[in-house]
Amino acid sequence: MLLLLASLVMLFSTLGIWQLQRLVWKRELMATVDTRLQAEVVPIPVPADWAQLDVENLVYQRVHLAGTFDHSAEVQSLAVSELGSGYWVMTPMQLDGGGTVMVNRGFVPQSMREPTKRQVLPPRGKVVVTGLLRQSEPEGGFLRDNDPDAGRWYSRDIAAMAQAQRIPGPVAPFFVDAFTSEVASDTVETNPGSDTDSDTESTSIVDVEYNHKTGAGNEEIVAGSHDGIPRGGLTVVHFRNTHLSYALTWFALASLSIVGIVVLLKETRGDSVSSRL
């Protein structure tokens, strides 16, 4: 029994130390990401570097890119946002300098999944996008696997999307969550085939600034923007950090095991004294 308790002390102490190490790592990661979120916007990595790119070291970097959207290859991925359930609109952007980057243009409710249901037509011509560089989400999400053949996407698996939509390479191993976009013209066309009424022939583009502390766009700007969808600026940056509580739990269990050893030793010593008497 003593051997078992001693082994448990070592095991629980090791797990506690490991959780403390994870705590340090998580805090450093959070600090790094926070720095990236507040840093100046930089161009995305060039296509020549994509094959050897370590995306993890660039996640949540503020970036900008310019090119032309290929709306015929749009993909909708299941989403749950502060606006409710719906879809992320993933659209490939053909860069001016070559290569393609998948851009998350924003959120649409379920009723506007189909482009024809949206009030505003998608931007045409050259578009400049500013957003956050994100890591691909392979396989699936929401406890379900992606089904490319049926057009059901539960995660933003860039490689699978590019293959399903037959997007010519090279395709970036990351995607960009757009929170601002600008076109050459200062207006966007309304969709004459949409089910949404509009009193204007065109709608001014309004930038939606990302707020990394709340994960939401500026509400005043959003309220004043066009009713056209997709809605960008909804990225939520959140890290689950429970390592300290786990560490305390493991150390508490180690302490209890030590108490057990002390009690057992006292009982053994008492039995030894009684036997001599």
C-alpha positions as CSV (number, residue, x, y, z in Angstrom):
1,M,0.0,0.0,0.0
2,L,2.9,2.4,0.8
3,L,4.4,1.7,-2.6
4,L,1.0,2.5,-4.3
5,L,0.6,5.7,-2.4
6,A,4.2,6.8,-3.1
7,S,3.6,6.1,-6.8
8,L,0.4,8.2,-6.7
9,V,2.3,11.1,-5.1
10,M,4.9,11.0,-8.0
11,L,2.2,10.7,-10.6
12,F,0.0,13.5,-9.3
13,S,3.0,15.8,-8.7
14,T,4.2,15.1,-12.3
15,L,0.8,15.9,-13.7
16,G,0.6,19.1,-11.6
17,I,4.0,20.3,-12.8
18,W,3.0,19.5,-16.4
19,Q,-0.2,21.6,-16.1
20,L,1.9,24.5,-14.7
21,Q,4.1,24.2,-17.8
22,R,1.0,24.2,-20.0
23,L,-0.2,27.3,-18.1
24,V,3.0,29.2,-18.9
25,W,2.7,28.1,-22.5
26,K,-0.9,29.2,-22.7
27,R,-0.2,32.6,-21.2
28,E,2.6,33.1,-23.7
29,L,0.4,32.1,-26.5
30,M,-2.4,34.5,-25.4
31,A,0.2,37.3,-25.1
32,T,1.5,36.6,-28.6
33,V,-1.9,36.5,-30.1
34,D,-2.9,39.7,-28.3
35,T,0.2,41.4,-29.8
36,R,-0.7,40.2,-33.3
37,L,-4.2,41.5,-32.9
38,Q,-2.9,45.0,-32.1
39,A,-0.1,45.0,-34.5
40,E,0.0,46.9,-37.8
41,V,-1.6,45.2,-40.8
42,V,0.9,43.4,-43.0
43,P,0.6,41.7,-46.5
44,I,-0.2,38.0,-46.5
45,P,2.7,35.6,-47.1
46,V,3.6,35.4,-50.8
47,P,2.7,32.2,-52.7
48,A,6.3,31.2,-53.0
49,D,6.5,30.7,-49.2
50,W,3.2,28.8,-48.8
51,A,4.6,25.3,-49.2
52,Q,7.0,25.7,-46.2
53,L,4.8,28.1,-44.2
54,D,4.3,27.5,-40.5
55,V,0.8,28.8,-40.2
56,E,0.7,28.4,-36.4
57,N,3.2,31.2,-36.0
58,L,1.0,33.6,-38.0
59,V,-2.5,32.8,-36.6
60,Y,-4.6,35.9,-35.9
61,Q,-2.0,38.2,-37.6
62,R,-3.7,41.3,-39.1
63,V,-3.2,41.0,-42.9
64,H,-4.4,42.5,-46.1
65,L,-4.7,41.1,-49.6
66,A,-5.9,42.3,-53.0
67,G,-7.4,40.4,-55.9
68,T,-10.6,39.2,-57.5
69,F,-13.3,37.0,-55.9
70,D,-14.5,33.9,-57.8
71,H,-18.0,33.8,-56.5
72,S,-18.9,30.8,-58.6
73,A,-16.7,28.7,-56.2
74,E,-18.3,30.1,-53.0
75,V,-18.7,27.6,-50.2
76,Q,-20.9,28.0,-47.1
77,S,-19.6,26.5,-43.8
78,L,-21.9,26.0,-40.8
79,A,-21.5,28.8,-38.3
80,V,-22.8,29.8,-34.9
81,S,-22.2,33.5,-34.2
82,E,-23.6,36.3,-31.9
83,L,-26.1,36.9,-34.7
84,G,-27.4,33.3,-34.5
85,S,-27.0,30.2,-36.5
86,G,-26.1,30.3,-40.2
87,Y,-23.1,30.0,-42.4
88,W,-19.7,31.5,-43.1
89,V,-19.3,32.5,-46.7
90,M,-16.0,31.2,-47.9
91,T,-15.0,32.7,-51.3
92,P,-11.7,32.1,-53.1
93,M,-9.8,35.3,-54.0
94,Q,-7.5,35.1,-57.0
95,L,-4.5,37.3,-56.0
96,D,-3.1,40.0,-58.3
97,G,0.3,38.3,-58.0
98,G,-1.0,34.8,-58.6
99,G,-2.3,32.1,-56.2
100,T,-5.6,31.8,-54.4
101,V,-6.7,32.5,-50.9
102,M,-9.9,31.5,-49.3
103,V,-11.6,34.5,-47.7
104,N,-14.3,34.2,-45.1
105,R,-16.4,37.2,-46.2
106,G,-18.6,36.9,-43.2
107,F,-21.8,35.5,-41.7
108,V,-25.2,34.9,-43.4
109,P,-28.3,33.6,-41.7
110,Q,-29.8,30.3,-42.8
111,S,-32.4,32.2,-44.8
112,M,-29.7,33.9,-47.0
113,R,-27.5,30.9,-47.6
114,E,-28.1,31.1,-51.3
115,P,-26.6,34.1,-53.0
116,T,-29.9,34.9,-54.8
117,K,-31.5,35.5,-51.4
118,R,-29.1,38.3,-50.5
119,Q,-30.0,41.9,-51.0
120,V,-26.6,43.0,-52.1
121,L,-24.7,41.5,-55.0
122,P,-21.2,40.3,-54.3
123,P,-18.3,42.7,-55.1
124,R,-16.9,42.5,-58.6
125,G,-13.5,43.5,-59.9
126,K,-10.5,44.2,-57.8
127,V,-11.1,44.0,-54.0
128,V,-8.8,44.8,-51.1
129,V,-9.5,42.8,-48.0
130,T,-8.2,43.4,-44.5
131,G,-8.7,40.6,-41.9
132,L,-7.2,38.0,-39.6
133,L,-5.1,35.2,-40.9
134,R,-6.6,31.9,-39.7
135,Q,-5.5,28.2,-39.7
136,S,-7.4,25.6,-41.7
137,E,-9.8,23.4,-39.8
138,P,-9.4,19.9,-41.3
139,E,-12.0,17.1,-41.3
140,G,-15.1,18.7,-39.7
141,G,-16.7,20.2,-36.7
142,F,-19.9,20.2,-34.6
143,L,-19.2,16.5,-34.1
144,R,-19.8,15.9,-37.8
145,D,-17.5,15.2,-40.8
146,N,-17.5,17.4,-43.8
147,D,-19.4,16.1,-46.8
148,P,-18.0,17.8,-49.9
149,D,-20.1,15.9,-52.4
150,A,-23.3,17.1,-50.7
151,G,-22.0,20.6,-50.1
152,R,-22.2,20.2,-46.3
153,W,-19.3,21.9,-44.5
154,Y,-19.0,21.9,-40.7
155,S,-15.5,23.3,-40.6
156,R,-13.3,25.5,-42.9
157,D,-11.1,22.8,-44.3
158,I,-9.2,24.8,-46.9
159,A,-7.6,21.9,-48.8
160,A,-10.8,20.0,-49.0
161,M,-12.8,23.0,-50.2
162,A,-10.2,23.8,-52.8
163,Q,-10.3,20.2,-54.1
164,A,-14.1,20.1,-54.0
165,Q,-14.5,23.4,-55.9
166,R,-11.6,22.5,-58.3
167,I,-9.7,25.7,-57.5
168,P,-6.5,25.8,-59.4
169,G,-3.3,26.0,-57.4
170,P,-1.4,27.2,-55.6
171,V,-4.0,27.6,-52.8
172,A,-2.9,29.2,-49.5
173,P,-2.8,26.8,-46.5
174,F,-4.7,29.4,-44.5
175,F,-7.8,31.5,-44.9
176,V,-8.5,35.1,-44.0
177,D,-11.4,36.2,-41.8
178,A,-12.4,39.5,-43.5
179,F,-13.4,42.4,-41.3
180,T,-13.0,45.2,-43.9
181,S,-13.2,45.2,-47.7
182,E,-13.0,47.9,-50.3
183,V,-13.8,47.8,-54.0
184,A,-12.6,50.1,-56.7
185,S,-16.1,51.7,-56.7
186,D,-17.6,53.3,-53.6
187,T,-20.9,51.5,-54.1
188,V,-22.2,48.0,-54.4
189,E,-25.1,46.8,-56.5
190,T,-28.3,45.6,-55.0
191,N,-29.5,42.2,-56.0
192,P,-32.6,42.5,-58.2
193,G,-33.3,38.8,-57.7
194,S,-33.3,38.9,-53.9
195,D,-36.4,38.6,-51.7
196,T,-35.4,41.6,-49.6
197,D,-36.9,45.0,-50.5
198,S,-34.6,47.9,-51.0
199,D,-35.4,51.6,-51.6
200,T,-32.0,52.4,-53.1
201,E,-30.2,51.5,-56.3
202,S,-26.9,51.1,-54.6
203,T,-25.5,51.0,-51.0
204,S,-22.3,52.5,-49.7
205,I,-19.7,50.1,-48.4
206,V,-19.1,50.5,-44.7
207,D,-16.0,49.0,-43.0
208,V,-16.6,46.9,-40.0
209,E,-13.8,47.1,-37.5
210,Y,-12.8,44.1,-35.5
211,N,-12.8,44.3,-31.7
212,H,-10.5,41.6,-30.4
213,K,-11.7,42.0,-26.8
214,T,-15.3,41.3,-27.6
215,G,-15.0,39.4,-30.8
216,A,-17.6,41.7,-32.4
217,G,-17.8,44.4,-34.9
218,N,-18.4,48.0,-33.9
219,E,-22.1,48.0,-33.2
220,E,-22.6,51.6,-34.3
221,I,-21.0,50.9,-37.6
222,V,-22.8,47.7,-38.1
223,A,-26.1,49.3,-37.4
224,G,-25.5,51.9,-40.0
225,S,-24.2,49.6,-42.6
226,H,-26.2,48.1,-45.5
227,D,-28.5,45.2,-44.8
228,G,-26.6,43.2,-47.3
229,I,-25.0,40.1,-46.2
230,P,-22.3,38.6,-45.5
231,R,-21.5,40.4,-42.2
232,G,-17.8,40.4,-41.4
233,G,-16.0,41.3,-38.2
234,L,-17.5,38.5,-36.1
235,T,-14.3,36.6,-35.3
236,V,-14.2,35.6,-31.6
237,V,-10.7,35.1,-30.2
238,H,-11.0,33.0,-27.1
239,F,-8.6,30.6,-25.4
240,R,-9.8,28.1,-22.8
241,N,-7.3,28.4,-19.9
242,T,-8.0,25.9,-17.1
243,H,-4.5,24.7,-16.5
244,L,-4.1,26.4,-13.1
245,S,-7.2,24.7,-11.7
246,Y,-6.1,21.4,-13.1
247,A,-2.6,21.9,-11.6
248,L,-4.2,22.7,-8.2
249,T,-6.3,19.6,-8.4
250,W,-3.4,17.3,-9.1
251,F,-1.3,18.9,-6.3
252,A,-4.3,18.4,-3.9
253,L,-4.5,14.8,-4.9
254,A,-0.7,14.4,-4.3
255,S,-1.2,16.0,-0.9
256,L,-4.0,13.6,0.0
257,S,-1.7,10.7,-1.0
258,I,1.0,12.1,1.3
259,V,-1.5,12.3,4.1
260,G,-2.4,8.7,3.4
261,I,1.2,7.7,3.6
262,V,1.6,9.5,7.0
263,V,-1.6,7.8,8.4
264,L,-0.5,4.4,7.1
265,L,3.0,4.8,8.7
266,K,1.4,5.8,12.0
267,E,-0.9,2.8,11.9
268,T,2.0,0.5,11.0
269,R,4.1,1.9,13.8
270,G,1.3,1.6,16.3
271,D,0.7,-2.0,15.3
272,S,4.4,-2.7,15.7
273,V,4.4,-1.2,19.3
274,S,1.3,-3.2,20.2
275,S,2.9,-6.4,19.0
276,R,6.0,-5.8,21.2
277,L,3.8,-5.3,24.2
